Amino acid sequence: MGQSQLIDDIRRSYSILGVPSTASPEEIRQRYLRLVQQWHPDQWGSDPVDQWRAMEKTNAIHEAYAQIKDAPLLAS
């Protein structure tokens, strides 16, 4: 993976979490925790389609957070 691809992935991760690239680690963490709670599959009833969508969204949130939690902050 090239450096430009890595930068694109990190920027996409900020977008998934809905935080600016200038967000502090604590702001990122708080947003991550709110999103994980909001999109947890148990919050979406018994419809398998809704639960699957919520699980996909939760996985994307986990991956985004893992990508940027220790990454240096990037300027937009």
C-alpha positions in Angstrom: 0.0 0.0 0.0 1.4 3.3 -1.0 1.6 6.4 1.2 -1.2 8.2 -0.8 -3.5 5.2 -0.3 -2.8 5.1 3.4 -3.6 8.9 3.6 -6.8 8.3 1.7 -7.7 5.4 4.1 -7.1 7.6 7.1 -9.1 10.5 5.7 -12.0 8.0 4.9 -11.8 6.8 8.5 -12.2 10.3 9.8 -15.2 10.7 7.6 -16.8 7.4 8.7 -16.5 8.5 12.3 -17.8 12.0 11.4 -14.9 13.9 13.1 -12.6 16.5 11.6 -9.0 15.5 11.0 -8.1 18.0 13.7 -10.1 16.2 16.4 -8.3 15.3 19.6 -7.8 11.6 20.5 -10.5 12.1 23.2 -13.0 13.5 20.7 -12.3 10.6 18.4 -12.8 8.1 21.2 -16.0 9.7 22.4 -17.5 9.8 18.9 -16.4 6.2 18.3 -18.2 5.0 21.5 -21.4 6.9 20.6 -21.5 5.4 17.1 -20.8 1.9 18.4 -23.7 2.2 20.8 -26.0 3.7 18.2 -25.2 1.1 15.6 -25.0 -2.0 17.8 -27.1 -4.7 16.1 -29.1 -5.3 19.4 -30.5 -1.8 19.0 -32.1 -2.7 15.7 -34.7 -5.2 16.7 -35.2 -8.7 15.3 -35.2 -8.0 11.5 -32.2 -9.8 10.1 -31.7 -7.3 7.4 -31.6 -4.4 9.8 -29.3 -6.3 12.1 -27.0 -7.2 9.2 -26.8 -3.5 8.1 -26.1 -2.4 11.7 -23.3 -5.1 12.0 -21.8 -3.9 8.7 -21.9 -0.3 9.9 -20.4 -1.3 13.3 -17.6 -3.2 11.6 -16.8 -0.1 9.5 -16.8 2.1 12.7 -14.4 -0.4 14.4 -12.1 -0.5 11.4 -12.1 3.3 11.1 -11.3 3.8 14.8 -8.5 1.2 14.6 -7.0 3.0 11.6 -6.9 6.5 13.3 -6.8 6.0 17.0 -3.0 6.1 17.1 -2.4 7.8 13.7 -0.9 11.3 13.6 -3.5 13.9 12.9 -3.8 15.0 9.3 -4.7 18.4 8.0 -7.7 18.4 5.8 
